[in-house]
């Protein structure tokens, strides 16, 4: 691809990210100003003790575009919630979602250029946003989480009668993988100090060792939403994924729809640890979720 085309893609990427940050700021400011409208966001025990404001927690979740320290490479922050929103806030939410789509399109467009251009463009984005990135690192965040940047602010166009939250269960698939395949997966990633560290770690083990790639099926938060049907003819139902608190359009004095509070994380019954676990607990290559087999089972 000609250099001019690559330069245009890089400029588009930077401009679309700056537009996303601007629209996100406007949206979060609007959410903050809706203080007379009710909001519920699930809180941890510590947050309950600290009396963390639920509307402020929702804003923190909407702003979470960066990986936190030790956050899994495929993990995204999820929390149930319902946030009452004024008409202006709803308009700002739509604008924010449009900006997210624009940024996603700009990132995907980079797939048509050479890998060196992709790496340079993403590095340029982080460099141009160094003030933001530095602030996020001081808060425990490390790098941009594209999935969190892409995902829309969940919203409804009218107030429902009822919202029921449900967590899907988590599982995992273990796939035997060779060292050469693990190296290929790492080399496909954008170059970072962590990628270099994991490539070096991989070079220190036997080239014929079989590794285990663990693919988790992360729990998903879904909302079963019930609306009043037109002219009192029953109800209408809708199922949607809701990784973030849902915006509910409300008029002054209106309450949130009926709902049952749920925990901020999937609660699972404790399971007995299997005695025949063959892979190590800690990932050997966290970025690509690859583990070594325990010593007795290494080949």
Secondary structure, 3 states (H helix, E strand, C coil): CCHHHHHHHHHHHHHHHHHHHHHHHHHHHHHHHCCCCCEEECCCHHHHHCCCCHHHHHHHHHHCCEEECCCCCCCCCCCCEEEEECHHHHHHHHHHHHHHHHHHHHHHHHHHCCHHHHHHHHHHHHHHCHHHHHHHHHCCEEEECHHHHHCCCCECCCCCCEEEEEECCCEEEEEEEEHHHHHHHHHCCCCCHHHHHHHHHHHCCCCCCEEEEEEEECCCEEEEEEEECHHHCCEEEEEEECCCCEEEECCCCCCCCEECCCCCCCCCCCCCCCCCCCECCCCCEHHHCEEEECHHHCC
